[in-house]
Every structure is written in C-alpha cells, then in structure tokens.
Amino acid sequence: MEYINEFHKEWIERTRKSIEEWKKHPPTREEVLEQQKRLDHQRAIIENKQQNNKGQ
C-alpha cells in the first residue's frame, strides 16, 4: 500500500492494530449497549445546543 505521508502511514497502522484487537476481543452485548447509551446522550446534548443557538 502506498501512503500519502508519514501521518497517513501511522494512522493506517494504528487502525489495523485496533481492528485486529477488536477481532480477538469483540465487545460484549452490555458494552455495546453502554456505548450506544453514551452516544445517544452526546447526540442529545449536541442537538439541544444547536436548537438553543437557532433560537437566539
């Protein structure tokens, strides 16, 4: 694979390593649900801020 620059090369290698780790140790259902709960909470905060900014 040809890399754009050194940063790109390092980013691709980190991503590959992460994927290999995830394959070895997939998250449990509880971990997935907890992560989704955090993401939903973050989305609600962002949407609330956007709505407040539109009202001003």
C-alpha positions in Angstrom: 0.0 0.0 0.0 1.2 3.4 -0.9 1.0 6.1 1.9 0.3 9.8 1.4 2.7 10.8 4.1 4.1 9.6 7.5 1.0 10.7 9.4 -1.2 8.7 7.0 1.1 5.6 7.4 0.9 5.8 11.2 -2.9 6.3 11.2 -3.4 3.3 8.9 -1.2 1.1 11.0 -3.0 2.1 14.3 -6.3 1.4 12.6 -5.1 -2.1 11.5 -3.9 -2.9 15.0 -7.2 -1.7 16.5 -9.2 -3.9 14.1 -7.1 -6.9 15.0 -7.6 -6.3 18.7 -11.4 -6.0 18.2 -11.4 -9.3 16.3 -9.6 -11.0 19.1 -11.8 -9.5 21.9 -15.2 -8.4 20.5 -17.3 -6.3 22.8 -20.0 -7.9 24.9 -23.6 -7.0 24.4 -23.5 -5.0 27.6 -20.5 -3.0 26.4 -22.2 -2.3 23.1 -25.4 -1.1 24.8 -23.5 1.1 27.2 -21.5 2.7 24.3 -24.8 3.3 22.4 -26.3 4.9 25.6 -23.3 7.3 25.8 -23.5 8.2 22.1 -27.2 8.8 22.4 -26.6 11.1 25.4 -23.9 13.0 23.5 -26.1 13.4 20.5 -28.9 14.8 22.7 -26.5 17.3 24.1 -25.4 18.5 20.7 -28.9 18.7 19.3 -30.0 20.7 22.3 -27.1 23.1 21.9 -28.0 23.5 18.2 -31.6 24.2 19.0 -30.7 26.8 21.6 -28.3 28.5 19.1 -31.1 28.7 16.5 -33.5 30.3 19.0 -31.1 33.2 19.7 
